[in-house]
């Protein structure tokens, strides 16, 4: 259940954070996570955002 989130915007925020980790700190797995974000369902996106310190409530619609 997505709870009224803009999942596309949340997905892009996760991907941007992953790319920043990859290019800024050279953390290889971060690039893989960015690719995996495309196949995550709503619950996975919300959980991943929270794990990364992104507040999913900023993406409520």
Secondary structure, 3 states (H helix, E strand, C coil): CCCCECHHHHHHHHHHHHHHHHHHHCCHHHHHHHHHHHHCCHHHHHHHHHHCCCCHHHHEC
